Amino acid sequence: MEYYSSVRRETLPYIDSLTDKDLNTIPDPERPEWTVAAILGHLIVEEAQHVGQIAYIRGIQRGFEG
């Protein structure tokens, strides 16, 4: 949890500091559809998908009655 807390302490101020111009920046010119805003949004979706996968596996391990 210490690593998580450390990353969170660093990440939140960074995200708060992003301007509209920063969010519209395209970090990889070969993938112009991936702006900084799109990447941050994708991270949220990926996290939600993994949480769902973990919950599904836990349900299988516990069984339907569990």
PDB file of N, CA, C, O and CB in Angstrom:
ATOM      1  N   MET A   1       0.811  -1.193   0.000  1.00  0.00           N
ATOM      2  CA  MET A   1       0.000   0.000   0.000  1.00  0.00           C
ATOM      3  C   MET A   1       0.857   1.261   0.000  1.00  0.00           C
ATOM      4  O   MET A   1       0.419   2.320  -0.451  1.00  0.00           O
ATOM      5  CB  MET A   1      -0.924  -0.005   1.192  1.00  0.00           C
ATOM      6  N   GLU A   2       2.072   1.142   0.504  1.00  0.00           N
ATOM      7  CA  GLU A   2       2.944   2.319   0.530  1.00  0.00           C
ATOM      8  C   GLU A   2       3.236   2.803  -0.887  1.00  0.00           C
ATOM      9  O   GLU A   2       3.219   4.004  -1.157  1.00  0.00           O
ATOM     10  CB  GLU A   2       4.261   2.002   1.265  1.00  0.00           C
ATOM     11  N   TYR A   3       3.505   1.860  -1.791  1.00  0.00           N
ATOM     12  CA  TYR A   3       3.770   2.240  -3.178  1.00  0.00           C
ATOM     13  C   TYR A   3       2.536   2.906  -3.784  1.00  0.00           C
ATOM     14  O   TYR A   3       2.644   3.944  -4.438  1.00  0.00           O
ATOM     15  CB  TYR A   3       4.184   1.005  -4.015  1.00  0.00           C
ATOM     16  N   TYR A   4       1.373   2.311  -3.567  1.00  0.00           N
ATOM     17  CA  TYR A   4       0.115   2.879  -4.067  1.00  0.00           C
ATOM     18  C   TYR A   4      -0.071   4.304  -3.550  1.00  0.00           C
ATOM     19  O   TYR A   4      -0.393   5.215  -4.312  1.00  0.00           O
ATOM     20  CB  TYR A   4      -1.087   1.997  -3.648  1.00  0.00           C
ATOM     21  N   SER A   5       0.134   4.482  -2.257  1.00  0.00           N
ATOM     22  CA  SER A   5      -0.033   5.809  -1.653  1.00  0.00           C
ATOM     23  C   SER A   5       0.948   6.811  -2.237  1.00  0.00           C
ATOM     24  O   SER A   5       0.598   7.967  -2.475  1.00  0.00           O
ATOM     25  CB  SER A   5       0.146   5.733  -0.140  1.00  0.00           C
ATOM     26  N   SER A   6       2.167   6.370  -2.464  1.00  0.00           N
ATOM     27  CA  SER A   6       3.192   7.244  -3.035  1.00  0.00           C
ATOM     28  C   SER A   6       2.826   7.671  -4.459  1.00  0.00           C
ATOM     29  O   SER A   6       2.936   8.844  -4.814  1.00  0.00           O
ATOM     30  CB  SER A   6       4.556   6.536  -3.031  1.00  0.00           C
ATOM     31  N   VAL A   7       2.397   6.719  -5.254  1.00  0.00           N
ATOM     32  CA  VAL A   7       2.004   7.028  -6.636  1.00  0.00           C
ATOM     33  C   VAL A   7       0.807   7.968  -6.639  1.00  0.00           C
ATOM     34  O   VAL A   7       0.760   8.913  -7.427  1.00  0.00           O
ATOM     35  CB  VAL A   7       1.671   5.732  -7.420  1.00  0.00           C
ATOM     36  N   ARG A   8      -0.146   7.718  -5.775  1.00  0.00           N
ATOM     37  CA  ARG A   8      -1.340   8.574  -5.692  1.00  0.00           C
ATOM     38  C   ARG A   8      -0.964  10.003  -5.302  1.00  0.00           C
ATOM     39  O   ARG A   8      -1.484  10.961  -5.874  1.00  0.00           O
ATOM     40  CB  ARG A   8      -2.348   7.998  -4.674  1.00  0.00           C
ATOM     41  N   ARG A   9      -0.069  10.147  -4.335  1.00  0.00           N
ATOM     42  CA  ARG A   9       0.379  11.479  -3.911  1.00  0.00           C
ATOM     43  C   ARG A   9       1.018  12.248  -5.053  1.00  0.00           C
ATOM     44  O   ARG A   9       0.874  13.467  -5.140  1.00  0.00           O
ATOM     45  CB  ARG A   9       1.366  11.364  -2.757  1.00  0.00           C
ATOM     46  N   GLU A  10       1.717  11.551  -5.923  1.00  0.00           N
ATOM     47  CA  GLU A  10       2.381  12.202  -7.055  1.00  0.00           C
ATOM     48  C   GLU A  10       1.422  12.436  -8.224  1.00  0.00           C
ATOM     49  O   GLU A  10       1.518  13.451  -8.915  1.00  0.00           O
ATOM     50  CB  GLU A  10       3.565  11.360  -7.520  1.00  0.00           C
ATOM     51  N   THR A  11       0.511  11.512  -8.441  1.00  0.00           N
ATOM     52  CA  THR A  11      -0.354  11.550  -9.619  1.00  0.00           C
ATOM     53  C   THR A  11      -1.455  12.600  -9.528  1.00  0.00           C
ATOM     54  O   THR A  11      -1.692  13.335 -10.486  1.00  0.00           O
ATOM     55  CB  THR A  11      -0.973  10.201  -9.833  1.00  0.00           C
ATOM     56  N   LEU A  12      -2.118  12.675  -8.403  1.00  0.00           N
ATOM     57  CA  LEU A  12      -3.254  13.598  -8.288  1.00  0.00           C
ATOM     58  C   LEU A  12      -2.869  15.051  -8.542  1.00  0.00           C
ATOM     59  O   LEU A  12      -3.569  15.730  -9.292  1.00  0.00           O
ATOM     60  CB  LEU A  12      -3.874  13.478  -6.917  1.00  0.00           C
ATOM     61  N   PRO A  13      -1.785  15.560  -7.950  1.00  0.00           N
ATOM     62  CA  PRO A  13      -1.402  16.943  -8.267  1.00  0.00           C
ATOM     63  C   PRO A  13      -1.045  17.128  -9.743  1.00  0.00           C
ATOM     64  O   PRO A  13      -1.317  18.176 -10.328  1.00  0.00           O
ATOM     65  CB  PRO A  13      -0.223  17.366  -7.401  1.00  0.00           C
ATOM     66  N   TYR A  14      -0.435  16.105 -10.338  1.00  0.00           N
ATOM     67  CA  TYR A  14      -0.095  16.196 -11.761  1.00  0.00           C
ATOM     68  C   TYR A  14      -1.368  16.321 -12.600  1.00  0.00           C
ATOM     69  O   TYR A  14      -1.461  17.190 -13.468  1.00  0.00           O
ATOM     70  CB  TYR A  14       0.727  14.957 -12.207  1.00  0.00           C
ATOM     71  N   ILE A  15      -2.342  15.458 -12.340  1.00  0.00           N
ATOM     72  CA  ILE A  15      -3.593  15.507 -13.102  1.00  0.00           C
ATOM     73  C   ILE A  15      -4.292  16.849 -12.888  1.00  0.00           C
ATOM     74  O   ILE A  15      -4.816  17.440 -13.832  1.00  0.00           O
ATOM     75  CB  ILE A  15      -4.527  14.343 -12.692  1.00  0.00           C
ATOM     76  N   ASP A  16      -4.298  17.323 -11.652  1.00  0.00           N
ATOM     77  CA  ASP A  16      -4.920  18.624 -11.362  1.00  0.00           C
ATOM     78  C   ASP A  16      -4.251  19.768 -12.111  1.00  0.00           C
ATOM     79  O   ASP A  16      -4.886  20.782 -12.403  1.00  0.00           O
ATOM     80  CB  ASP A  16      -4.874  18.903  -9.869  1.00  0.00           C
ATOM     81  N   SER A  17      -2.974  19.607 -12.421  1.00  0.00           N
ATOM     82  CA  SER A  17      -2.234  20.687 -13.082  1.00  0.00           C
ATOM     83  C   SER A  17      -2.425  20.713 -14.600  1.00  0.00           C
ATOM     84  O   SER A  17      -2.033  21.679 -15.254  1.00  0.00           O
ATOM     85  CB  SER A  17      -0.764  20.559 -12.767  1.00  0.00           C
ATOM     86  N   LEU A  18      -3.023  19.663 -15.166  1.00  0.00           N
ATOM     87  CA  LEU A  18      -3.172  19.592 -16.618  1.00  0.00           C
ATOM     88  C   LEU A  18      -4.168  20.639 -17.122  1.00  0.00           C
ATOM     89  O   LEU A  18      -5.257  20.800 -16.572  1.00  0.00           O
ATOM     90  CB  LEU A  18      -3.624  18.186 -17.038  1.00  0.00           C
ATOM     91  N   THR A  19      -3.777  21.326 -18.155  1.00  0.00           N
ATOM     92  CA  THR A  19      -4.657  22.309 -18.791  1.00  0.00           C
ATOM     93  C   THR A  19      -5.394  21.641 -19.954  1.00  0.00           C
ATOM     94  O   THR A  19      -5.089  20.506 -20.321  1.00  0.00           O
ATOM     95  CB  THR A  19      -3.844  23.552 -19.288  1.00  0.00           C
ATOM     96  N   ASP A  20      -6.361  22.351 -20.527  1.00  0.00           N
ATOM     97  CA  ASP A  20      -7.045  21.823 -21.713  1.00  0.00           C
ATOM     98  C   ASP A  20      -6.046  21.552 -22.833  1.00  0.00           C
ATOM     99  O   ASP A  20      -6.161  20.562 -23.555  1.00  0.00           O
ATOM    100  CB  ASP A  20      -8.131  22.808 -22.197  1.00  0.00           C
ATOM    101  N   LYS A  21      -5.077  22.433 -22.966  1.00  0.00           N
ATOM    102  CA  LYS A  21      -4.051  22.241 -23.997  1.00  0.00           C
ATOM    103  C   LYS A  21      -3.265  20.959 -23.729  1.00  0.00           C
ATOM    104  O   LYS A  21      -3.006  20.183 -24.649  1.00  0.00           O
ATOM    105  CB  LYS A  21      -3.093  23.457 -24.048  1.00  0.00           C
ATOM    106  N   ASP A  22      -2.886  20.737 -22.466  1.00  0.00           N
ATOM    107  CA  ASP A  22      -2.167  19.509 -22.107  1.00  0.00           C
ATOM    108  C   ASP A  22      -3.003  18.276 -22.437  1.00  0.00           C
ATOM    109  O   ASP A  22      -2.496  17.305 -23.000  1.00  0.00           O
ATOM    110  CB  ASP A  22      -1.800  19.514 -20.611  1.00  0.00           C
ATOM    111  N   LEU A  23      -4.285  18.322 -22.083  1.00  0.00           N
ATOM    112  CA  LEU A  23      -5.163  17.170 -22.297  1.00  0.00           C
ATOM    113  C   LEU A  23      -5.370  16.859 -23.775  1.00  0.00           C
ATOM    114  O   LEU A  23      -5.635  15.714 -24.140  1.00  0.00           O
ATOM    115  CB  LEU A  23      -6.503  17.414 -21.638  1.00  0.00           C
ATOM    116  N   ASN A  24      -5.252  17.863 -24.614  1.00  0.00           N
ATOM    117  CA  ASN A  24      -5.417  17.664 -26.057  1.00  0.00           C
ATOM    118  C   ASN A  24      -4.111  17.333 -26.774  1.00  0.00           C
ATOM    119  O   ASN A  24      -4.097  17.147 -27.991  1.00  0.00           O
ATOM    120  CB  ASN A  24      -6.021  18.896 -26.673  1.00  0.00           C
ATOM    121  N   THR A  25      -3.026  17.260 -26.027  1.00  0.00           N
ATOM    122  CA  THR A  25      -1.730  16.916 -26.607  1.00  0.00           C
ATOM    123  C   THR A  25      -1.752  15.474 -27.112  1.00  0.00           C
ATOM    124  O   THR A  25      -2.350  14.594 -26.493  1.00  0.00           O
ATOM    125  CB  THR A  25      -0.596  17.111 -25.571  1.00  0.00           C
ATOM    126  N   ILE A  26      -1.094  15.252 -28.239  1.00  0.00           N
ATOM    127  CA  ILE A  26      -0.967  13.911 -28.818  1.00  0.00           C
ATOM    128  C   ILE A  26       0.476  13.458 -28.583  1.00  0.00           C
ATOM    129  O   ILE A  26       1.378  13.880 -29.307  1.00  0.00           O
ATOM    130  CB  ILE A  26      -1.340  13.898 -30.368  1.00  0.00           C
ATOM    131  N   PRO A  27       0.704  12.598 -27.575  1.00  0.00           N
ATOM    132  CA  PRO A  27       2.072  12.205 -27.250  1.00  0.00           C
ATOM    133  C   PRO A  27       2.756  11.342 -28.313  1.00  0.00           C
ATOM    134  O   PRO A  27       3.979  11.377 -28.451  1.00  0.00           O
ATOM    135  CB  PRO A  27       2.071  11.472 -25.960  1.00  0.00           C
ATOM    136  N   ASP A  28       1.970  10.573 -29.059  1.00  0.00           N
ATOM    137  CA  ASP A  28       2.529   9.687 -30.082  1.00  0.00           C
ATOM    138  C   ASP A  28       1.914  10.057 -31.431  1.00  0.00           C
ATOM    139  O   ASP A  28       0.769   9.696 -31.705  1.00  0.00           O
ATOM    140  CB  ASP A  28       2.262   8.178 -29.738  1.00  0.00           C
ATOM    141  N   PRO A  29       2.658  10.772 -32.274  1.00  0.00           N
ATOM    142  CA  PRO A  29       2.110  11.214 -33.559  1.00  0.00           C
ATOM    143  C   PRO A  29       1.608  10.072 -34.454  1.00  0.00           C
ATOM    144  O   PRO A  29       0.780  10.293 -35.338  1.00  0.00           O
ATOM    145  CB  PRO A  29       3.155  11.993 -34.300  1.00  0.00           C
ATOM    146  N   GLU A  30       2.106   8.864 -34.226  1.00  0.00           N
ATOM    147  CA  GLU A  30       1.640   7.723 -35.018  1.00  0.00           C
ATOM    148  C   GLU A  30       0.253   7.253 -34.583  1.00  0.00           C
ATOM    149  O   GLU A  30      -0.377   6.445 -35.267  1.00  0.00           O
ATOM    150  CB  GLU A  30       2.631   6.570 -34.910  1.00  0.00           C
ATOM    151  N   ARG A  31      -0.215   7.756 -33.454  1.00  0.00           N
ATOM    152  CA  ARG A  31      -1.551   7.406 -32.946  1.00  0.00           C
ATOM    153  C   ARG A  31      -2.283   8.683 -32.545  1.00  0.00           C
ATOM    154  O   ARG A  31      -2.480   8.943 -31.358  1.00  0.00           O
ATOM    155  CB  ARG A  31      -1.454   6.421 -31.730  1.00  0.00           C
ATOM    156  N   PRO A  32      -2.681   9.468 -33.522  1.00  0.00           N
ATOM    157  CA  PRO A  32      -3.265  10.783 -33.225  1.00  0.00           C
ATOM    158  C   PRO A  32      -4.592  10.732 -32.464  1.00  0.00           C
ATOM    159  O   PRO A  32      -5.010  11.735 -31.885  1.00  0.00           O
ATOM    160  CB  PRO A  32      -3.472  11.529 -34.504  1.00  0.00           C
ATOM    161  N   GLU A  33      -5.246   9.591 -32.459  1.00  0.00           N
ATOM    162  CA  GLU A  33      -6.511   9.482 -31.719  1.00  0.00           C
ATOM    163  C   GLU A  33      -6.285   9.397 -30.206  1.00  0.00           C
ATOM    164  O   GLU A  33      -7.220   9.572 -29.424  1.00  0.00           O
ATOM    165  CB  GLU A  33      -7.292   8.253 -32.193  1.00  0.00           C
ATOM    166  N   TRP A  34      -5.043   9.129 -29.799  1.00  0.00           N
ATOM    167  CA  TRP A  34      -4.721   8.972 -28.383  1.00  0.00           C
ATOM    168  C   TRP A  34      -4.160  10.266 -27.800  1.00  0.00           C
ATOM    169  O   TRP A  34      -2.946  10.447 -27.699  1.00  0.00           O
ATOM    170  CB  TRP A  34      -3.721   7.829 -28.187  1.00  0.00           C
ATOM    171  N   THR A  35      -5.064  11.153 -27.423  1.00  0.00           N
ATOM    172  CA  THR A  35      -4.646  12.366 -26.716  1.00  0.00           C
ATOM    173  C   THR A  35      -4.360  11.994 -25.262  1.00  0.00           C
ATOM    174  O   THR A  35      -4.679  10.890 -24.822  1.00  0.00           O
ATOM    175  CB  THR A  35      -5.744  13.491 -26.808  1.00  0.00           C
ATOM    176  N   VAL A  36      -3.765  12.912 -24.533  1.00  0.00           N
ATOM    177  CA  VAL A  36      -3.530  12.672 -23.109  1.00  0.00           C
ATOM    178  C   VAL A  36      -4.863  12.398 -22.410  1.00  0.00           C
ATOM    179  O   VAL A  36      -4.938  11.510 -21.561  1.00  0.00           O
ATOM    180  CB  VAL A  36      -2.806  13.887 -22.454  1.00  0.00           C
ATOM    181  N   ALA A  37      -5.909  13.142 -22.750  1.00  0.00           N
ATOM    182  CA  ALA A  37      -7.235  12.920 -22.152  1.00  0.00           C
ATOM    183  C   ALA A  37      -7.749  11.516 -22.460  1.00  0.00           C
ATOM    184  O   ALA A  37      -8.292  10.848 -21.580  1.00  0.00           O
ATOM    185  CB  ALA A  37      -8.240  13.971 -22.665  1.00  0.00           C
ATOM    186  N   ALA A  38      -7.582  11.067 -23.697  1.00  0.00           N
ATOM    187  CA  ALA A  38      -8.044   9.730 -24.083  1.00  0.00           C
ATOM    188  C   ALA A  38      -7.277   8.652 -23.323  1.00  0.00           C
ATOM    189  O   ALA A  38      -7.856   7.647 -22.908  1.00  0.00           O
ATOM    190  CB  ALA A  38      -7.886   9.521 -25.599  1.00  0.00           C
ATOM    191  N   ILE A  39      -5.983   8.862 -23.144  1.00  0.00           N
ATOM    192  CA  ILE A  39      -5.162   7.889 -22.413  1.00  0.00           C
ATOM    193  C   ILE A  39      -5.609   7.808 -20.958  1.00  0.00           C
ATOM    194  O   ILE A  39      -5.756   6.712 -20.418  1.00  0.00           O
ATOM    195  CB  ILE A  39      -3.663   8.268 -22.493  1.00  0.00           C
ATOM    196  N   LEU A  40      -5.825   8.953 -20.321  1.00  0.00           N
ATOM    197  CA  LEU A  40      -6.284   8.951 -18.930  1.00  0.00           C
ATOM    198  C   LEU A  40      -7.651   8.282 -18.807  1.00  0.00           C
ATOM    199  O   LEU A  40      -7.886   7.526 -17.864  1.00  0.00           O
ATOM    200  CB  LEU A  40      -6.348  10.387 -18.384  1.00  0.00           C
ATOM    201  N   GLY A  41      -8.543   8.549 -19.739  1.00  0.00           N
ATOM    202  CA  GLY A  41      -9.846   7.891 -19.734  1.00  0.00           C
ATOM    203  C   GLY A  41      -9.722   6.392 -19.908  1.00  0.00           C
ATOM    204  O   GLY A  41     -10.437   5.623 -19.264  1.00  0.00           O
ATOM    205  N   HIS A  42      -8.816   5.977 -20.778  1.00  0.00           N
ATOM    206  CA  HIS A  42      -8.593   4.551 -21.022  1.00  0.00           C
ATOM    207  C   HIS A  42      -8.069   3.864 -19.759  1.00  0.00           C
ATOM    208  O   HIS A  42      -8.443   2.728 -19.470  1.00  0.00           O
ATOM    209  CB  HIS A  42      -7.604   4.352 -22.189  1.00  0.00           C
ATOM    210  N   LEU A  43      -7.216   4.542 -19.019  1.00  0.00           N
ATOM    211  CA  LEU A  43      -6.701   3.971 -17.771  1.00  0.00           C
ATOM    212  C   LEU A  43      -7.836   3.674 -16.795  1.00  0.00           C
ATOM    213  O   LEU A  43      -7.830   2.643 -16.121  1.00  0.00           O
ATOM    214  CB  LEU A  43      -5.686   4.925 -17.124  1.00  0.00           C
ATOM    215  N   ILE A  44      -8.802   4.577 -16.725  1.00  0.00           N
ATOM    216  CA  ILE A  44      -9.943   4.370 -15.830  1.00  0.00           C
ATOM    217  C   ILE A  44     -10.750   3.152 -16.272  1.00  0.00           C
ATOM    218  O   ILE A  44     -11.149   2.335 -15.442  1.00  0.00           O
ATOM    219  CB  ILE A  44     -10.845   5.626 -15.795  1.00  0.00           C
ATOM    220  N   VAL A  45     -10.989   3.029 -17.572  1.00  0.00           N
ATOM    221  CA  VAL A  45     -11.746   1.892 -18.101  1.00  0.00           C
ATOM    222  C   VAL A  45     -10.991   0.590 -17.856  1.00  0.00           C
ATOM    223  O   VAL A  45     -11.592  -0.404 -17.449  1.00  0.00           O
ATOM    224  CB  VAL A  45     -12.021   2.074 -19.609  1.00  0.00           C
ATOM    225  N   GLU A  46      -9.696   0.583 -18.097  1.00  0.00           N
ATOM    226  CA  GLU A  46      -8.888  -0.623 -17.874  1.00  0.00           C
ATOM    227  C   GLU A  46      -8.959  -1.059 -16.420  1.00  0.00           C
ATOM    228  O   GLU A  46      -9.126  -2.243 -16.128  1.00  0.00           O
ATOM    229  CB  GLU A  46      -7.426  -0.378 -18.278  1.00  0.00           C
ATOM    230  N   GLU A  47      -8.832  -0.105 -15.514  1.00  0.00           N
ATOM    231  CA  GLU A  47      -8.909  -0.411 -14.085  1.00  0.00           C
ATOM    232  C   GLU A  47     -10.254  -1.044 -13.747  1.00  0.00           C
ATOM    233  O   GLU A  47     -10.307  -2.041 -13.027  1.00  0.00           O
ATOM    234  CB  GLU A  47      -8.691   0.862 -13.244  1.00  0.00           C
ATOM    235  N   ALA A  48     -11.330  -0.479 -14.255  1.00  0.00           N
ATOM    236  CA  ALA A  48     -12.667  -1.016 -13.989  1.00  0.00           C
ATOM    237  C   ALA A  48     -12.805  -2.437 -14.539  1.00  0.00           C
ATOM    238  O   ALA A  48     -13.413  -3.296 -13.899  1.00  0.00           O
ATOM    239  CB  ALA A  48     -13.744  -0.103 -14.604  1.00  0.00           C
ATOM    240  N   GLN A  49     -12.248  -2.682 -15.710  1.00  0.00           N
ATOM    241  CA  GLN A  49     -12.322  -4.026 -16.294  1.00  0.00           C
ATOM    242  C   GLN A  49     -11.585  -5.036 -15.424  1.00  0.00           C
ATOM    243  O   GLN A  49     -12.072  -6.146 -15.209  1.00  0.00           O
ATOM    244  CB  GLN A  49     -11.736  -4.029 -17.717  1.00  0.00           C
ATOM    245  N   HIS A  50     -10.418  -4.654 -14.927  1.00  0.00           N
ATOM    246  CA  HIS A  50      -9.648  -5.578 -14.091  1.00  0.00           C
ATOM    247  C   HIS A  50     -10.346  -5.841 -12.759  1.00  0.00           C
ATOM    248  O   HIS A  50     -10.316  -6.964 -12.256  1.00  0.00           O
ATOM    249  CB  HIS A  50      -8.245  -5.025 -13.843  1.00  0.00           C
ATOM    250  N   VAL A  51     -10.967  -4.824 -12.191  1.00  0.00           N
ATOM    251  CA  VAL A  51     -11.729  -5.027 -10.957  1.00  0.00           C
ATOM    252  C   VAL A  51     -12.866  -6.014 -11.214  1.00  0.00           C
ATOM    253  O   VAL A  51     -13.124  -6.888 -10.386  1.00  0.00           O
ATOM    254  CB  VAL A  51     -12.286  -3.677 -10.421  1.00  0.00           C
ATOM    255  N   GLY A  52     -13.539  -5.885 -12.337  1.00  0.00           N
ATOM    256  CA  GLY A  52     -14.601  -6.816 -12.698  1.00  0.00           C
ATOM    257  C   GLY A  52     -14.083  -8.232 -12.883  1.00  0.00           C
ATOM    258  O   GLY A  52     -14.726  -9.192 -12.459  1.00  0.00           O
ATOM    259  N   GLN A  53     -12.926  -8.364 -13.512  1.00  0.00           N
ATOM    260  CA  GLN A  53     -12.340  -9.687 -13.715  1.00  0.00           C
ATOM    261  C   GLN A  53     -11.981 -10.335 -12.382  1.00  0.00           C
ATOM    262  O   GLN A  53     -12.205 -11.529 -12.182  1.00  0.00           O
ATOM    263  CB  GLN A  53     -11.096  -9.590 -14.606  1.00  0.00           C
ATOM    264  N   ILE A  54     -11.427  -9.544 -11.479  1.00  0.00           N
ATOM    265  CA  ILE A  54     -11.074 -10.062 -10.154  1.00  0.00           C
ATOM    266  C   ILE A  54     -12.331 -10.507  -9.413  1.00  0.00           C
ATOM    267  O   ILE A  54     -12.343 -11.570  -8.793  1.00  0.00           O
ATOM    268  CB  ILE A  54     -10.313  -8.993  -9.330  1.00  0.00           C
ATOM    269  N   ALA A  55     -13.387  -9.701  -9.475  1.00  0.00           N
ATOM    270  CA  ALA A  55     -14.641 -10.061  -8.809  1.00  0.00           C
ATOM    271  C   ALA A  55     -15.213 -11.349  -9.400  1.00  0.00           C
ATOM    272  O   ALA A  55     -15.736 -12.190  -8.668  1.00  0.00           O
ATOM    273  CB  ALA A  55     -15.668  -8.915  -8.933  1.00  0.00           C
ATOM    274  N   TYR A  56     -15.118 -11.503 -10.700  1.00  0.00           N
ATOM    275  CA  TYR A  56     -15.617 -12.710 -11.365  1.00  0.00           C
ATOM    276  C   TYR A  56     -14.849 -13.938 -10.879  1.00  0.00           C
ATOM    277  O   TYR A  56     -15.451 -14.958 -10.543  1.00  0.00           O
ATOM    278  CB  TYR A  56     -15.498 -12.576 -12.903  1.00  0.00           C
ATOM    279  N   ILE A  57     -13.530 -13.838 -10.843  1.00  0.00           N
ATOM    280  CA  ILE A  57     -12.700 -14.966 -10.398  1.00  0.00           C
ATOM    281  C   ILE A  57     -12.993 -15.301  -8.938  1.00  0.00           C
ATOM    282  O   ILE A  57     -13.090 -16.473  -8.573  1.00  0.00           O
ATOM    283  CB  ILE A  57     -11.198 -14.644 -10.580  1.00  0.00           C
ATOM    284  N   ARG A  58     -13.132 -14.274  -8.108  1.00  0.00           N
ATOM    285  CA  ARG A  58     -13.468 -14.519  -6.700  1.00  0.00           C
ATOM    286  C   ARG A  58     -14.815 -15.233  -6.588  1.00  0.00           C
ATOM    287  O   ARG A  58     -14.981 -16.117  -5.748  1.00  0.00           O
ATOM    288  CB  ARG A  58     -13.501 -13.189  -5.909  1.00  0.00           C
ATOM    289  N   GLY A  59     -15.765 -14.855  -7.422  1.00  0.00           N
ATOM    290  CA  GLY A  59     -17.062 -15.523  -7.406  1.00  0.00           C
ATOM    291  C   GLY A  59     -16.954 -16.989  -7.785  1.00  0.00           C
ATOM    292  O   GLY A  59     -17.610 -17.842  -7.186  1.00  0.00           O
ATOM    293  N   ILE A  60     -16.128 -17.281  -8.777  1.00  0.00           N
ATOM    294  CA  ILE A  60     -15.917 -18.675  -9.187  1.00  0.00           C
ATOM    295  C   ILE A  60     -15.274 -19.462  -8.052  1.00  0.00           C
ATOM    296  O   ILE A  60     -15.667 -20.595  -7.776  1.00  0.00           O
ATOM    297  CB  ILE A  60     -15.035 -18.748 -10.458  1.00  0.00           C
ATOM    298  N   GLN A  61     -14.288 -18.861  -7.398  1.00  0.00           N
ATOM    299  CA  GLN A  61     -13.601 -19.550  -6.306  1.00  0.00           C
ATOM    300  C   GLN A  61     -14.540 -19.835  -5.137  1.00  0.00           C
ATOM    301  O   GLN A  61     -14.452 -20.890  -4.509  1.00  0.00           O
ATOM    302  CB  GLN A  61     -12.414 -18.721  -5.826  1.00  0.00           C
ATOM    303  N   ARG A  62     -15.428 -18.907  -4.850  1.00  0.00           N
ATOM    304  CA  ARG A  62     -16.340 -19.063  -3.712  1.00  0.00           C
ATOM    305  C   ARG A  62     -17.549 -19.926  -4.053  1.00  0.00           C
ATOM    306  O   ARG A  62     -18.191 -20.481  -3.161  1.00  0.00           O
ATOM    307  CB  ARG A  62     -16.807 -17.702  -3.229  1.00  0.00           C
ATOM    308  N   GLY A  63     -17.853 -20.035  -5.308  1.00  0.00           N
ATOM    309  CA  GLY A  63     -19.014 -20.809  -5.725  1.00  0.00           C
ATOM    310  C   GLY A  63     -20.274 -19.966  -5.706  1.00  0.00           C
ATOM    311  O   GLY A  63     -20.284 -18.844  -5.199  1.00  0.00           O
ATOM    312  N   PHE A  64     -21.310 -20.512  -6.254  1.00  0.00           N
ATOM    313  CA  PHE A  64     -22.566 -19.779  -6.376  1.00  0.00           C
ATOM    314  C   PHE A  64     -23.267 -19.595  -5.032  1.00  0.00           C
ATOM    315  O   PHE A  64     -24.056 -18.665  -4.865  1.00  0.00           O
ATOM    316  CB  PHE A  64     -23.487 -20.496  -7.336  1.00  0.00           C
ATOM    317  N   GLU A  65     -22.987 -20.462  -4.089  1.00  0.00           N
ATOM    318  CA  GLU A  65     -23.667 -20.407  -2.796  1.00  0.00           C
ATOM    319  C   GLU A  65     -22.930 -19.504  -1.809  1.00  0.00           C
ATOM    320  O   GLU A  65     -23.508 -19.108  -0.797  1.00  0.00           O
ATOM    321  CB  GLU A  65     -23.802 -21.809  -2.213  1.00  0.00           C
ATOM    322  N   GLY A  66     -21.659 -19.168  -2.082  1.00  0.00           N
ATOM    323  CA  GLY A  66     -20.793 -18.592  -1.185  1.00  0.00           C
ATOM    324  C   GLY A  66     -20.624 -17.407  -0.535  1.00  0.00           C
ATOM    325  O   GLY A  66     -19.675 -17.255   0.234  1.00  0.00           O
TER     326      GLY A  66
END
